[in-house]
Each structure stands twice: as structure tokens, then as C-alpha cells.
Amino acid sequence: MRELLYVPSTRPQTVATLGLLVPELANPIFPALAQAMENRATADGYATVLCNTAGSAEREASYVQMLLARQVEGLIFISGEATDLRGSHEHYQRLLDAGARLVFVNGAVSTLDAASVGVDERAAGELAAQHLLELGHSRIGFIAGPSHARPAHDKELGIRNGLAAGGGSAPLAIAHAPWGFAGGREAMAELLRAGRRKAPTAVICASDVMALGALDQAREAGLDVPSDLSIVGFDGIEASEWAEPPLTTLNQPITEIAEAAVDALRDLLERPARSMPHYSFRPQLVVRESTAPPRW
């Protein structure tokens, strides 16, 4: 069987296939979500095809055409092009009008009547801001992703809401940078250029990977974390536990999000007339050793 790749005749002729589209594989959160979705899909009898769009709208469109040509049953977009606030996203509406079954994960588009699953980004910002205010920080910065990214925009709104509710009076210092470790370093360096007496004593990062980059840049600048600078991440990847010091972060409930996304798509396939499902999960603040009261 191994040599001839023999397939028994009793095998079903077709297996329903789902397409999973992710923006990158370097950030561990996306492989983790994809793996959890594959586990759920396999348990439900579906096969999956994983496509890495590399953050390119053109590449995403090319993959969509390929997947539909192969008659996949449905598509799950994980933090896809829909998160770009600069786009019109009319192509998604055309897909829906043509009968495609779509689920958006961490990237819902308010103008589309489409199924969506995600973490509450605003709640994440509020929880992070509340945590730092309770520690006594007043000068707080936000290391965001690109300015056109919806997750960064929503987290900023949440941070501002949290600061306002907690009585924070100092303006929020924001540094936008590309997603990733290098972007975290770049944004941290920008915030530190204000000088020790004006720079933030705590920063909230739009992802754990950016937080790890910020931590590396802070160390290079001679700062001790958390004595001189507190850092909060977002995602809850395993690497946040291995950092030195271990990273305070906002955990995404990866398994729950993944299962809800596959379940939503299955419901669309089995009951196409039902109303579009929407799921929003609250992140969990996990306090570790990268945050502490300010030294001054």
C-alpha cells in the first residue's frame, strides 16, 4: 500500500473541504488557530486546505479563486484583508451574492451580512489599561500595528475607554509599526526617544510578538522590565511564558474561537437559510512578571 499509494475502493469518492486563509505563519497565533480549526474540521468529517496570504490582498484573491475552482465547501478568513480599513471589501459581498459560504475570524466587516467569530479587541484594550492604572502608571504607551489595521484601531479605542474610566489624565502615546518582532522594536525605540522623564512607564502591545520585540529594544536601551518599564502583550502565545521576564498578556481563547468558526461554517452548509452567526469572546488578562508599579 505504501509503495503503490493504494486507495481502497470503499473510500468515499469525495470529502468536503474547507479553505483556511491566514495572513502569515511567522506569528504563532495563526498556526495555532489553524491547527485548532483543522482538529475541529477533521472531527466533523471535513478536510482542510491552509493558505498563507502573506498579508497580500492580491494573494488572498488568488487563493480564493483557486479554492473555489476546486469546489471547497466554505472559506474561513483569519485576520484577512477584511481587517484593512483602507479597503472597500466589495469583493467579499460579490462572493456572498454568488453563494459562497464565508466566516471571518478576528476581522468582521460591519457592512457585510456574513458570519464572524473573534475576540473582543476593545475589551482587551480596556483590561490592559485598567491593569496598568491599578499598578499606578499614568504615562502609558500603545505599540500598535499598522494604522490601517482594524485590530490596532479597536484596541486603541478600548485603551482610551479604559484610561478614561480609570481617571487616566496623561495622553496616550502611540507608535505604529509593521506587525512582528522588528515592528515591536521599531515602535519601542520611537516611544523611548521622548526621554526617560516623558517616555511611557508602561506599554501595551498589539500582539505578543510585538511585545517581545519591545522587550528586546527596552533591554538594549538599558531599561529593566518591569522596574523601569512594564510591558503588556496580546494573544497568549506560548512564547509569552518563555520570555524573560514572562510576559503579562491578554489571552485569546484559541480553541473556543477555532471551534466556533468551524461550527459556524458547518451550520451555514447544513442550514443555509439560517441567520448569520456572530460570536465574540472576551480575552483573559494573564498577569506575569513583565508588569509592576512604576519606579518613579
Salt bridges, closest charged atoms under 4 A:
ASP44 OD2 - ARG266 NH1 2.75
GLU81 OE1 - HIS89 ND1 3.32
GLU81 OE1 - HIS91 NE2 3.38
ASP84 OD2 - ARG86 NH2 2.82
GLU121 OE1 - LYS155 NZ 2.53
ASP154 OD1 - HIS153 ND1 3.37
GLU156 OE2 - ARG160 NE 3.05
ASP216 OD2 - ARG185 NH1 2.55
GLU220 OE1 - ARG185 NH2 3.12
ASP228 OD1 - ARG295 NH1 3.07
GLU259 OE1 - ARG40 NH1 3.60
ASP263 OD2 - ARG40 NH2 2.86
ASP263 OD1 - ARG266 NH1 3.12
ASP267 OD2 - ARG271 NH2 3.93
ASP267 OD2 - ARG274 NH1 2.87
